[in-house]
Amino acid sequence: MEALVTADDDGGKHRLRAIPVDDFDTAADAAETPRLEWKVPFGPLSNVVDVLEAAGALLVVRDLKSRELDAVSQ
């Protein structure tokens, strides 16, 4: 539990940041910025979990008690 509580304090090592999106941006436009910053090739990702964890994201598996909802983010 201690690791989860302090996981967001990595000394600035993660490469996650807010990316502003306006009404003129498409999903492809929004995806281009992190792909370039994280040096991820364009096209389908073979393992999105690996890409996110390499960028410093903390991913947690949790039963959401619904078949209609399969993920959340904040």
C-alpha positions as YAML, in Angstrom:
chain: A
units: angstrom
residues:
- id: 1
  name: MET
  ca: [0.00, 0.00, 0.00]
- id: 2
  name: GLU
  ca: [2.86, 2.38, 0.75]
- id: 3
  name: ALA
  ca: [4.06, 2.11, -2.86]
- id: 4
  name: LEU
  ca: [0.62, 3.11, -4.18]
- id: 5
  name: VAL
  ca: [0.31, 6.05, -1.81]
- id: 6
  name: THR
  ca: [3.69, 7.47, -2.83]
- id: 7
  name: ALA
  ca: [3.62, 6.37, -6.49]
- id: 8
  name: ASP
  ca: [2.83, 9.86, -7.75]
- id: 9
  name: ASP
  ca: [5.99, 11.21, -6.10]
- id: 10
  name: ASP
  ca: [8.64, 9.95, -8.51]
- id: 11
  name: GLY
  ca: [10.88, 13.00, -8.38]
- id: 12
  name: GLY
  ca: [9.70, 14.21, -11.80]
- id: 13
  name: LYS
  ca: [10.75, 11.06, -13.66]
- id: 14
  name: HIS
  ca: [7.41, 10.39, -15.37]
- id: 15
  name: ARG
  ca: [6.70, 11.81, -18.80]
- id: 16
  name: LEU
  ca: [2.98, 12.52, -18.34]
- id: 17
  name: ARG
  ca: [1.54, 15.99, -18.72]
- id: 18
  name: ALA
  ca: [-1.76, 17.60, -19.59]
- id: 19
  name: ILE
  ca: [-2.14, 18.21, -23.31]
- id: 20
  name: PRO
  ca: [-4.57, 20.99, -24.22]
- id: 21
  name: VAL
  ca: [-7.22, 19.91, -26.71]
- id: 22
  name: ASP
  ca: [-9.67, 22.26, -28.41]
- id: 23
  name: ASP
  ca: [-12.77, 21.74, -30.52]
- id: 24
  name: PHE
  ca: [-10.71, 21.48, -33.69]
- id: 25
  name: ASP
  ca: [-8.51, 18.61, -32.50]
- id: 26
  name: THR
  ca: [-9.28, 15.04, -33.47]
- id: 27
  name: ALA
  ca: [-8.28, 11.94, -31.49]
- id: 28
  name: ALA
  ca: [-5.42, 11.46, -33.96]
- id: 29
  name: ASP
  ca: [-4.26, 15.05, -33.38]
- id: 30
  name: ALA
  ca: [-4.31, 14.55, -29.61]
- id: 31
  name: ALA
  ca: [-2.42, 11.25, -29.88]
- id: 32
  name: GLU
  ca: [0.35, 12.73, -32.01]
- id: 33
  name: THR
  ca: [1.93, 14.77, -29.18]
- id: 34
  name: PRO
  ca: [2.61, 11.94, -26.71]
- id: 35
  name: ARG
  ca: [3.65, 9.62, -29.54]
- id: 36
  name: LEU
  ca: [6.33, 12.12, -30.56]
- id: 37
  name: GLU
  ca: [7.41, 12.89, -26.98]
- id: 38
  name: TRP
  ca: [7.50, 9.22, -25.94]
- id: 39
  name: LYS
  ca: [9.06, 8.10, -29.27]
- id: 40
  name: VAL
  ca: [6.19, 5.70, -29.98]
- id: 41
  name: PRO
  ca: [5.86, 4.71, -33.64]
- id: 42
  name: PHE
  ca: [2.65, 5.61, -35.46]
- id: 43
  name: GLY
  ca: [0.11, 2.87, -36.04]
- id: 44
  name: PRO
  ca: [-1.53, 0.34, -33.75]
- id: 45
  name: LEU
  ca: [0.13, -0.34, -30.38]
- id: 46
  name: SER
  ca: [0.88, -3.97, -29.60]
- id: 47
  name: ASN
  ca: [0.69, -3.31, -25.85]
- id: 48
  name: VAL
  ca: [-0.71, 0.00, -24.60]
- id: 49
  name: VAL
  ca: [-0.03, -0.99, -20.97]
- id: 50
  name: ASP
  ca: [3.70, -1.29, -21.68]
- id: 51
  name: VAL
  ca: [3.73, 2.12, -23.40]
- id: 52
  name: LEU
  ca: [1.90, 3.84, -20.53]
- id: 53
  name: GLU
  ca: [4.02, 2.21, -17.82]
- id: 54
  name: ALA
  ca: [7.22, 3.17, -19.68]
- id: 55
  name: ALA
  ca: [5.98, 6.77, -19.65]
- id: 56
  name: GLY
  ca: [5.50, 6.60, -15.88]
- id: 57
  name: ALA
  ca: [1.77, 5.90, -15.59]
- id: 58
  name: LEU
  ca: [0.56, 3.87, -12.64]
- id: 59
  name: LEU
  ca: [-2.00, 1.31, -13.83]
- id: 60
  name: VAL
  ca: [-4.16, -0.50, -11.31]
- id: 61
  name: VAL
  ca: [-6.48, -3.45, -12.00]
- id: 62
  name: ARG
  ca: [-9.84, -3.07, -10.27]
- id: 63
  name: ASP
  ca: [-13.21, -4.79, -10.61]
- id: 64
  name: LEU
  ca: [-15.60, -2.01, -11.65]
- id: 65
  name: LYS
  ca: [-18.67, -4.20, -11.03]
- id: 66
  name: SER
  ca: [-20.07, -3.47, -14.50]
- id: 67
  name: ARG
  ca: [-19.73, -4.88, -17.99]
- id: 68
  name: GLU
  ca: [-20.64, -1.47, -19.42]
- id: 69
  name: LEU
  ca: [-17.62, 0.30, -17.92]
- id: 70
  name: ASP
  ca: [-14.15, -1.15, -18.54]
- id: 71
  name: ALA
  ca: [-11.82, 1.71, -17.60]
- id: 72
  name: VAL
  ca: [-11.55, 4.99, -15.74]
- id: 73
  name: SER
  ca: [-8.91, 7.71, -15.65]
- id: 74
  name: GLN
  ca: [-8.14, 10.83, -13.72]
...
